[in-house]
Structures are given as C-alpha cells and as structure tokens.
Amino acid sequence: MEALRSGKDVGDAKTDVLVGLVRGAAASNGRVPEPVWQDARAAGWTGEQLAEAFAYLGLSVFTGYFLNYAATELDVPARS
C-alpha cells in the first residue's frame, strides 16, 4: 500500500502496468496513449478489466469531488 501511495512500483509487473495506466489516465483527463493501452493488453489485462479500472477511477474522482462539495469531515486517521 505504501508503494502505491508514494508512486512507486509494487513489484508485480502486471499490476504496475495497470497502476501506471490508471495514474496516467487520472493525470490526463482519461486520455491514455495507444502504446500504454498496448502495454496493458500485452501484460495480460483484458478489455473488460481495463474498463472496470476506468469505472473505478471515475467513481473515485466523483466521490472525491462530492465529498469536497458536501464539506464532509473525514473519519479516517491522517497519514503520516
């Protein structure tokens, strides 16, 4: 978990490709270059799995925006 939070690889090539794709999508409004898609497919991710990853990214963005809109107080401990 710490590797994900700090932006480092987790050490599993297949997972690292997916994490990189989702991070790139989050940083570029969902736009992912074709070579990145190809790398994910070559790593073994299916189209359905990649669509699910994008759905989760969209849900996470929506949730974060809505919590900010609603001025929701966080109920989790702060990371140090």
Stockholm file with secondary structure:
# STOCKHOLM 1.0

chainA/1-80         MEALRSGKDVGDAKTDVLVGLVRGAAASNGRVPEPVWQDARAAGWTGEQLAEAFAYLGLSVFTGYFLNYAATELDVPARS
#=GR chainA/1-80 SS CHHHHHTCCCSCHHHHHHHHHHHHHHHTTTCCCHHHHHHHHHTTCCHHHHHHHHHHHHHHHHHHHHHHHTTCCCCSCCCC
#=GC SS_cons        CHHHHHTCCCSCHHHHHHHHHHHHHHHTTTCCCHHHHHHHHHTTCCHHHHHHHHHHHHHHHHHHHHHHHTTCCCCSCCCC
//
